[in-house]
Amino acid sequence: MSADLEDQHNEAVEDSLPDPPLPSYGRRLWEVVWAFLPLGWIAFGGPQAHIALMQERFVERKRWLDERRFVELLGLGQGLPGPTSTQMVVAVGTARAGPLGGLLAFFCFLYPAVVIMALAGLGVAQFLTPDNRPPWLDGVGAGAVALVASAAWRLGRVVVTTRLTMGLMLFGAAVAVVLRQPWVFPAVLAVGGLVTAIALRGQRPDSDDAAADRPLSNLGISPPVGAVLLVVFLGLLAGLIAARAYFDWTPLALAESFYRMGSLVFGGGQVVLPMMLTEVVTPGWVTEEEFLDGFALMLALPGPMFSFSAYLGAAYWGVPGALIAFVGLFLPGVLVIYAVLPFWERVRTRPLVSASLVGVNATAIGLVVAAVFLLWDRAVDSPAQAAIALLAFGAVMFFRVPAPLAIIGSGALAWLFHLVRM
């Protein structure tokens, strides 16, 4: 039996088995902490690489979510303002252990990069500069590309099953590669959903996964609470903008600036950087040199790019500035994902929404495919790095090497190539 046939047979057998009972709530909270603590230290490569890590850990290995539900949440995060990978972290933690699980996952995933960036902003230590970038990071970047490619392959096998979905995946990938703008993410998802809503109207999309149609039983957020959170999100945005117009107060200016950026950005950290540069350099909060030094450090660290906010806030106004900037930038995305999840669980199985999801999920996979090419262009610029990416992809896909070990191995290979001057 070939490897692909064996995988399909194992998946069919597992799908036919009843779901095991959930552990106790306390144990699930501990599982969330134990699972996300190490991810914060190895999540190099940007949001798509983070998503690949989560897919490998929580879909392939732990099976907290099935592939279809994971892709749904990915499409949802890409269509909402805020950092997509962080919203996925919150969603996965919430799916396992409710809102508290989502918050624990959030803090466990973020704390390494946030603490280091805040310390750098305070001037306590200068960890890295462009002149002393360690060579092992070149391998980590190449390994991250391989993880994204493996995630695109695995998720695509589940979602892209017809000519229509294949066409939508290619459409999403091509548009994202050509038009590298923040509005592309929600726009292509909307187009994909509209196409299948029309093409599959009156039909129930094929699915042999009954678990994918069941609502999450332990979400822990009701629609009224979701509505309140949505009002809070919009109210804070309007209130902070209005208050800053009337009051000249440093904490208020920081909070309004970072909260507004977090509320209006689609597509993650790379997209928010130009806005950040304008917001913090133009008023003189930090110099352009300080901004670029911090950015170089952030590129060398794991975790979401939004952690850069802790550096900028600390550089301008110390520890209070770091806290305000960090909360301001991340809070909108967390509020939005918590607000939308309970409504999403109510509408996702309705025929029109189910038909739309076919296209949304296919174009979401297209965005992941596009990320492979975009990340390759940025992270792979030598034959040695290309070889590392190839070996990491093969290790994860065909030898079932865990993603963290693949990342560590990629860094070790890069160091070895550096020693032999390759």
C-alpha positions in Angstrom: 0.0 0.0 0.0 1.4 3.4 -1.0 2.0 6.1 1.6 -0.9 8.3 0.2 -3.3 5.3 0.2 -2.2 4.4 3.7 -2.8 7.9 4.9 -6.3 8.0 3.3 -7.1 4.6 4.8 -6.0 5.8 8.3 -8.0 9.0 8.0 -11.1 7.1 6.9 -10.8 4.8 9.9 -10.3 7.6 12.3 -13.3 9.6 10.9 -15.5 6.5 11.4 -14.6 6.3 15.1 -16.6 8.2 17.7 -15.1 11.3 19.1 -13.3 10.6 22.4 -14.8 12.4 25.5 -13.3 15.7 26.3 -11.0 15.8 29.3 -11.9 17.9 32.3 -11.9 21.7 31.9 -8.8 22.1 34.1 -6.9 19.5 32.1 -7.9 21.2 28.8 -6.6 24.5 30.2 -3.3 22.9 31.1 -3.2 21.3 27.6 -3.5 24.7 26.0 -0.7 26.1 28.2 1.6 23.1 27.6 0.9 23.2 23.8 1.4 26.9 23.2 4.4 27.6 25.5 7.0 26.2 23.2 5.4 27.6 20.1 6.2 31.2 21.1 9.9 30.3 21.0 10.0 28.6 17.6 7.3 30.5 15.6 9.7 32.1 13.1 8.8 33.1 9.5 5.7 35.3 9.8 2.0 34.6 10.0 1.7 31.8 7.4 4.6 29.9 9.0 2.8 30.3 12.4 -0.4 28.9 10.8 1.6 26.0 9.4 3.0 25.2 12.8 -0.5 25.2 14.3 -1.8 23.0 11.5 0.9 20.5 12.1 0.4 20.5 15.9 -3.3 20.9 16.4 -4.8 19.3 13.3 -2.2 16.6 12.3 -1.0 15.6 15.8 -3.4 16.6 18.5 -6.5 16.6 16.4 -8.1 19.4 18.4 -9.7 20.6 15.1 -10.4 18.8 11.8 -8.9 20.2 8.6 -12.1 21.8 7.4 -12.8 23.6 10.6 -9.2 24.8 10.7 -9.4 26.2 7.2 -12.7 27.9 8.0 -11.1 29.6 11.0 -8.2 30.6 8.7 -10.5 32.2 6.2 -12.4 33.9 9.0 -9.1 35.4 10.4 -7.9 36.5 7.1 -11.2 38.3 6.4 -11.1 40.2 9.8 -9.0 43.1 10.9 -6.0 42.2 13.1 -3.1 39.8 13.1 -4.3 36.6 11.4 -2.0 34.1 13.2 -2.7 35.6 16.6 -6.5 35.4 15.9 -5.9 31.7 14.9 -4.1 31.2 18.2 -7.0 32.6 20.2 -9.5 30.6 18.1 -7.7 27.3 18.6 -7.3 27.9 22.3 -11.0 28.9 22.6 -12.1 25.8 20.6 -10.2 23.6 23.1 -10.9 25.3 26.4 -13.3 28.3 26.0 -12.4 32.0 26.3 -9.9 31.5 29.1 -8.2 28.9 26.9 -8.0 31.4 24.1 -6.4 34.0 26.4 -3.9 31.6 27.8 -2.9 30.5 24.3 -2.6 34.2 23.4 -0.2 35.0 26.2 1.8 31.8 26.0 2.4 32.4 22.3 3.3 36.1 22.6 5.3 36.5 25.7 8.8 35.6 24.4 8.8 38.2 21.6 6.9 40.8 23.6 9.3 40.6 26.6 12.4 40.7 24.5 11.1 43.6 22.3 10.1 45.6 25.4 13.5 45.1 27.0 15.2 46.2 23.7 13.0 49.3 23.6 13.9 50.2 27.1 17.6 50.0 26.2 18.3 47.2 28.7 20.0 45.1 26.1 20.8 45.3 22.4 20.2 41.7 21.3 20.7 41.9 17.6 21.6 44.4 14.9 21.8 44.0 11.1 25.6 43.7 11.4 25.6 40.6 13.7 22.7 38.6 12.5 23.5 35.0 13.4 23.7 32.7 10.3 21.4 30.1 11.8 18.5 32.5 11.2 18.9 32.1 7.4 18.1 28.4 7.8 15.1 29.1 10.0 13.6 31.3 7.3 14.1 28.6 4.7 12.6 26.0 7.1 9.6 28.3 7.7 8.9 28.4 3.9 8.9 24.6 3.9 6.4 24.5 6.7 4.1 26.8 4.8 4.4 24.6 1.7 3.5 21.5 3.7 0.5 23.2 5.2 -0.7 24.3 1.8 -0.4 20.8 0.5 -2.1 19.1 3.5 -5.0 21.5 3.8 -5.4 21.7 0.0 -6.0 18.0 -0.2 -9.0 18.4 2.0 -10.5 21.6 0.5 -9.5 21.6 -3.1 -11.4 18.6 -4.5 -13.1 19.9 -7.7 -12.2 22.0 -10.8 -14.1 24.9 -9.4 -12.2 24.9 -6.1 -8.9 24.4 -7.9 -9.7 27.4 -10.0 -10.5 29.5 -7.0 -7.4 28.4 -5.2 -5.2 29.5 -8.2 -7.2 32.7 -8.5 -6.5 33.6 -4.9 -2.9 32.7 -5.1 -2.3 34.7 -8.3 -4.1 37.8 -7.1 -2.2 37.7 -3.8 1.2 37.4 -5.5 0.5 40.2 -8.0 -1.4 42.6 -5.7 0.4 42.7 -2.4 -2.1 45.1 -0.7 -4.0 44.6 2.5 -7.4 44.8 0.9 -6.6 41.7 -1.2 -7.2 39.3 1.7 -10.8 40.1 2.4 -11.5 40.8 -1.3 -10.5 37.5 -2.7 -12.2 35.6 0.1 -15.4 37.5 -0.7 -15.1 36.8 -4.4 -14.5 33.1 -3.8 -17.5 32.9 -1.5 -19.7 34.7 -4.0 -18.7 32.4 -6.8 -19.6 29.2 -5.0 -22.7 30.7 -3.4 -24.0 31.2 -7.0 -22.5 28.0 -8.5 -23.7 25.7 -5.6 -27.0 27.4 -4.8 -29.6 24.8 -3.8 -26.9 22.2 -3.2 -25.4 20.9 0.0 -21.6 20.9 -0.4 -20.2 17.4 -0.3 -18.6 16.5 3.0 -17.9 13.1 4.5 -16.8 14.7 7.8 -19.8 14.8 10.1 -17.6 16.3 12.9 -17.0 19.4 10.7 -20.7 20.2 10.7 -21.1 20.0 14.5 -20.9 23.2 16.5 -18.1 23.6 19.0 -19.6 22.5 22.2 -17.2 24.3 24.5 -16.9 27.7 22.8 -18.2 29.4 26.0 -19.3 32.7 24.2 -23.0 33.4 23.5 -24.2 35.6 20.7 -25.3 38.3 23.1 -21.8 38.4 24.5 -20.4 38.5 21.0 -22.7 41.5 20.2 -21.5 43.3 23.3 -17.8 42.7 22.3 -18.5 44.0 18.9 -20.0 47.2 20.3 -17.0 47.5 22.7 -14.6 47.1 19.7 -16.4 49.8 17.6 -17.0 52.0 20.7 -13.4 52.0 21.7 -12.3 52.9 18.2 -14.7 55.9 17.9 -14.2 57.0 21.5 -10.4 57.0 21.3 -10.3 58.9 18.1 -12.7 61.5 19.5 -10.9 61.8 22.8 -7.5 62.3 21.2 -8.9 65.1 19.1 -9.8 67.0 22.3 -7.1 66.0 24.8 -3.4 66.2 24.6 -2.2 63.3 26.8 0.6 60.9 26.0 -1.1 57.7 27.1 -4.2 58.6 25.2 -2.2 59.4 22.0 -0.4 56.0 22.2 -3.6 54.1 22.9 -5.5 55.7 20.1 -2.7 55.4 17.5 -2.0 51.7 18.2 -5.7 50.7 18.6 -6.6 52.4 15.3 -3.8 50.6 13.5 -4.9 47.2 15.0 -8.5 48.0 13.9 -7.8 48.9 10.3 -5.2 46.4 9.2 -5.9 43.3 7.3 -3.2 40.7 6.5 -1.0 40.8 9.5 2.3 42.4 10.6 4.0 43.0 7.3 1.0 45.2 6.3 1.0 47.3 9.5 4.7 48.3 9.2 4.3 51.2 6.8 1.5 52.6 8.9 3.6 52.1 12.1 6.5 54.0 10.5 4.3 57.0 9.8 2.5 56.9 13.1 5.5 56.8 15.4 8.3 58.5 13.4 6.4 61.5 12.1 5.4 62.8 15.6 8.9 62.1 16.8 8.1 59.3 19.2 11.1 57.3 17.9 13.7 58.1 15.2 13.7 56.3 11.9 17.1 54.7 12.9 15.5 53.4 16.2 12.5 52.1 14.2 14.7 50.2 11.7 16.9 48.8 14.5 13.9 47.5 16.3 12.5 46.1 13.1 15.7 44.2 12.4 15.5 42.7 15.9 11.9 41.7 15.4 12.8 39.9 12.1 15.3 37.8 14.1 12.7 36.7 16.8 9.9 34.2 16.8 6.3 35.3 17.3 4.0 37.8 15.5 5.2 41.0 13.9 2.7 42.9 16.0 5.1 42.4 19.0 7.0 45.2 17.5 4.5 47.5 19.3 6.1 46.7 22.7 9.5 48.0 21.4 8.0 51.2 20.0 6.0 51.9 23.1 8.9 51.2 25.4 11.3 53.3 23.4 9.0 56.3 23.6 7.5 56.0 27.1 9.1 53.2 29.1 7.2 50.3 30.6 3.8 52.1 30.6 4.3 52.8 26.9 5.1 49.2 26.1 2.0 48.0 27.8 -0.3 50.6 26.2 1.1 50.0 22.7 1.0 46.2 23.1 -2.6 46.2 24.3 -3.7 48.8 21.9 -2.4 46.9 18.8 -3.5 43.4 19.8 -6.9 44.2 21.5 -8.9 44.9 18.4 -8.1 41.6 16.8 -8.8 39.7 20.0 -12.2 41.5 20.5 -13.2 40.9 16.9 -12.5 37.2 16.8 -14.3 36.6 20.2 -17.2 38.7 18.9 -17.6 36.9 15.6 -17.0 33.3 16.7 -20.5 32.7 18.3 -22.3 34.1 15.3 -20.1 32.1 13.0 -21.0 28.9 14.8 -24.7 29.8 14.3 -24.6 30.5 10.6 -21.8 28.3 9.2 -24.0 25.3 8.5 -26.8 27.2 6.7 -27.0 26.2 3.1 -26.1 29.5 1.6 -23.2 30.0 4.1 -22.1 26.4 3.5 -22.0 26.9 -0.2 -20.0 30.2 0.3 -17.6 28.4 2.6 -16.5 26.2 -0.3 -15.2 29.2 -2.2 -13.9 31.0 0.9 -11.9 28.0 2.0 -10.5 27.4 -1.5 -9.3 31.0 -1.9 -7.9 30.8 1.7 -5.7 27.9 0.6 -4.7 30.1 -2.4 -3.5 32.7 0.0 -1.4 30.1 1.7 0.0 29.0 -1.6 0.8 32.6 -2.5 2.7 32.9 0.8 5.0 30.1 -0.2 6.1 32.1 -3.2 6.3 35.4 -1.4 8.2 33.9 1.5 10.6 32.1 -0.8 11.4 35.3 -2.6 12.3 36.9 0.7 13.8 34.1 2.7 15.7 32.0 0.1 18.5 33.7 -1.8 21.2 31.1 -2.0 21.6 27.4 -3.1 22.2 26.4 0.5 19.0 28.0 1.7 17.1 26.3 -1.2 18.5 23.0 -0.2 17.5 23.5 3.5 13.9 24.4 2.4 13.8 21.2 0.3 15.1 19.0 3.0 12.8 20.5 5.6 9.8 20.0 3.3 10.7 16.4 2.8 11.3 15.8 6.5 7.9 17.2 7.5 5.9 15.7 4.6 7.4 12.3 4.1 9.2 11.4 7.3 6.7 12.9 9.7 9.4 15.0 11.5 7.6 17.4 14.0 7.6 21.0 12.8 9.7 22.3 15.8 12.4 19.8 15.1 12.4 20.8 11.4 12.9 24.4 12.4 15.8 23.6 14.7 17.3 21.3 12.1 17.1 24.0 9.5 18.9 26.4 11.7 21.6 23.8 12.5 22.1 23.1 8.8 22.5 26.8 8.0 25.1 27.1 10.7 27.0 24.1 9.2 26.8 25.6 5.7 28.2 28.9 7.1 31.1 27.1 8.8 32.1 25.4 5.5 31.4 28.7 3.6 28.6 27.4 1.4 
